[in-house]
Amino acid sequence: MTDQLMETVKNASVCAGGQIAAENQSSDFSLSIRNFFKEPLAVGSAFPASRWLVRRMLAPVDWRHVKLLIEFGPGTGVLTRFALSRMSADSALLALDTNASFVNHLRRSILDPRMHVVAEPASNAAAVIRDLGFPAADYIVSGLPFSTLDPAEAKRTMRASRLVLRPGGMFCAYQMRRSIEPLLREHIGSVRRGYEWRNIPPCHLYWAKAPEPDRNADPSGRKMLERRDESTGNQGEMP
Ligand SMILES: C[S@@+](CC[C@H](N)C(=O)[O-])C[C@H]1O[C@@H](n2cnc3c(N)ncnc32)[C@H](O)[C@@H]1O
């Protein structure tokens, strides 16, 4: 790789609060490259996410109301640091990664009591949040390379995501290819798409929203249909 490309990629990285921290950046960068060459299919990209990708992908997040955000495949922690810099003091971030070097790097480089880094596949998210005592996640943020994941594991990951996301919660993902899109539609809900040219390599962005709670459902499971009584203006119920 030329020095010039190396410089461009470093400049595209982001860390907490949007400040450039040269030391963090170059260690993130070399760790990312080393691990990509060791495990290209699992790591998916040699480059950490750029600041443009991070900001755009996380733009719809309503930071004030995040109680739990789960990150799948945090890698060197570019998105992790950005999210922690926006989240409130009483929120939590759970990062799941299967690569031991990334897990160790995150534990060493981000000392934040709100962060839980667990060396487990994303498909185990439901068991992990149960063990940690969280009821559900408001957001899942994914850097997983779905196009190179084993298809059965990709499905398990989506099923687990649907289980852990609260109603109305959002799954945000970035991907070089579009293989995640049908999975999001099948398992999560409605999907919005974007494309970030300034990332290296450029990639697709996805935001999938889990259905909102059914306000017409009653605890017994019977449907309660709201019907406006024309004569009185009262809200009526139907069995
Ligand atoms: C494209 S990299 C993420 C890069 C990261 N967003 C960054 O900016 O540094 C993909 C990450 O997913 C992780 N990964 C791959 N398969 C996984 C799985 N099944 N569960 C959890 N993490 C996984 C890899 O170890 C790697 O850290």
PDBQT file of the ligand as one rigid body, heavy atoms in Angstrom, charges set to zero:
ROOT
HETATM    1  C1  LIG A 301     -15.713  -5.229   8.878  1.00  0.00    +0.000 C 
HETATM    2  S1  LIG A 301     -15.092  -5.715  10.465  1.00  0.00    +0.000 S 
HETATM    3  C2  LIG A 301     -15.733  -4.439  11.498  1.00  0.00    +0.000 C 
HETATM    4  C3  LIG A 301     -14.880  -3.246  11.489  1.00  0.00    +0.000 C 
HETATM    5  C4  LIG A 301     -15.224  -2.238  12.546  1.00  0.00    +0.000 C 
HETATM    6  N1  LIG A 301     -16.551  -1.695  12.364  1.00  0.00    +0.000 N 
HETATM    7  C5  LIG A 301     -14.195  -1.140  12.513  1.00  0.00    +0.000 C 
HETATM    8  O1  LIG A 301     -14.535  -0.056  12.043  1.00  0.00    +0.000 OA
HETATM    9  O2  LIG A 301     -13.064  -1.394  12.914  1.00  0.00    +0.000 OA
HETATM   10  C6  LIG A 301     -16.129  -7.114  10.887  1.00  0.00    +0.000 C 
HETATM   11  C7  LIG A 301     -16.014  -7.571  12.330  1.00  0.00    +0.000 C 
HETATM   12  O3  LIG A 301     -16.954  -8.615  12.559  1.00  0.00    +0.000 OA
HETATM   13  C8  LIG A 301     -16.356  -9.597  13.391  1.00  0.00    +0.000 C 
HETATM   14  N2  LIG A 301     -17.138 -10.839  13.207  1.00  0.00    +0.000 N 
HETATM   15  C9  LIG A 301     -17.179 -11.668  12.137  1.00  0.00    +0.000 A 
HETATM   16  N3  LIG A 301     -18.095 -12.629  12.319  1.00  0.00    +0.000 NA
HETATM   17  C10 LIG A 301     -18.682 -12.392  13.533  1.00  0.00    +0.000 A 
HETATM   18  C11 LIG A 301     -19.748 -12.999  14.261  1.00  0.00    +0.000 A 
HETATM   19  N4  LIG A 301     -20.391 -14.081  13.791  1.00  0.00    +0.000 N 
HETATM   20  N5  LIG A 301     -20.108 -12.470  15.442  1.00  0.00    +0.000 NA
HETATM   21  C12 LIG A 301     -19.463 -11.374  15.944  1.00  0.00    +0.000 A 
HETATM   22  N6  LIG A 301     -18.451 -10.760  15.297  1.00  0.00    +0.000 NA
HETATM   23  C13 LIG A 301     -18.068 -11.250  14.101  1.00  0.00    +0.000 A 
HETATM   24  C14 LIG A 301     -14.929  -9.647  12.932  1.00  0.00    +0.000 C 
HETATM   25  O4  LIG A 301     -14.067 -10.225  13.882  1.00  0.00    +0.000 OA
HETATM   26  C15 LIG A 301     -14.661  -8.152  12.724  1.00  0.00    +0.000 C 
HETATM   27  O5  LIG A 301     -14.269  -7.535  13.905  1.00  0.00    +0.000 OA
ENDROOT
TORSDOF 0
